[in-house]
């Protein structure tokens, strides 16, 4: 096998590894963003309403 062929194969392998790593990082970041969005939506949904604060202070709710 010539040196050029070895260099080409090595370059293709490294390019494949770089693409796979980039895809994995982007996929993980997207999953993290989706999880953060779900957590924020849950926190906003479960948070007490600011309008209810006077009622809670008065013991009405």
RODO-2510 file (C-alpha; in nm, 4 decimals, decimal comma):
residues 61
     n   res          X          Y          Z
     1     x     0,0000     0,0000     0,0000
     2     x     0,1451     0,3315    -0,0935
     3     x     0,2008     0,6149     0,1496
     4     x    -0,0661     0,8224    -0,0239
     5     x    -0,3247     0,5474     0,0244
     6     x    -0,2338     0,5133     0,3927
     7     x    -0,2625     0,8887     0,4425
     8     x    -0,5974     0,8940     0,2611
     9     x    -0,7388     0,6094     0,4699
    10     x    -0,6135     0,7701     0,7915
    11     x    -0,7662     1,1037     0,6890
    12     x    -1,1007     0,9372     0,6120
    13     x    -1,0997     0,7569     0,9467
    14     x    -1,0212     1,0790     1,1341
    15     x    -1,2897     1,2664     0,9400
    16     x    -1,5422     0,9960     1,0285
    17     x    -1,4484     1,0127     1,3953
    18     x    -1,4775     1,3928     1,3906
    19     x    -1,8206     1,3773     1,2254
    20     x    -1,9442     1,1139     1,4687
    21     x    -1,8162     1,3142     1,7650
    22     x    -1,9764     1,6338     1,6381
    23     x    -2,3070     1,4590     1,5798
    24     x    -2,2981     1,3070     1,9283
    25     x    -2,2220     1,6441     2,0885
    26     x    -2,5010     1,8189     1,8974
    27     x    -2,7450     1,5416     1,9839
    28     x    -2,6514     1,5606     2,3525
    29     x    -2,6878     1,9391     2,3516
    30     x    -3,0308     1,9146     2,1911
    31     x    -3,1420     1,6583     2,4486
    32     x    -3,0111     1,8820     2,7271
    33     x    -3,2034     2,1794     2,5853
    34     x    -3,5221     1,9741     2,5645
    35     x    -3,4784     1,8553     2,9229
    36     x    -3,4172     2,2123     3,0394
    37     x    -3,7302     2,3267     2,8562
    38     x    -3,9342     2,0518     3,0230
    39     x    -3,7932     2,1417     3,3650
    40     x    -3,8708     2,5107     3,3131
    41     x    -4,2247     2,4350     3,1962
    42     x    -4,2796     2,2100     3,4983
    43     x    -4,1445     2,4749     3,7366
    44     x    -4,3633     2,7444     3,5825
    45     x    -4,6680     2,5182     3,5899
    46     x    -4,6130     2,4157     3,9535
    47     x    -4,5133     2,7610     4,0812
    48     x    -4,7703     2,9396     4,2895
    49     x    -4,9423     3,2288     4,1204
    50     x    -4,8181     3,5727     4,2300
    51     x    -5,1804     3,6869     4,2286
    52     x    -5,2587     3,4299     4,4984
    53     x    -4,9959     3,5648     4,7418
    54     x    -5,2356     3,8051     4,9213
    55     x    -5,4910     3,5250     4,9566
    56     x    -5,2281     3,2904     5,1009
    57     x    -5,1119     3,5616     5,3414
    58     x    -5,4702     3,6105     5,4562
    59     x    -5,5134     3,2350     5,4995
    60     x    -5,7836     3,2122     5,2318
    61     x    -5,6275     2,9437     5,0158
***
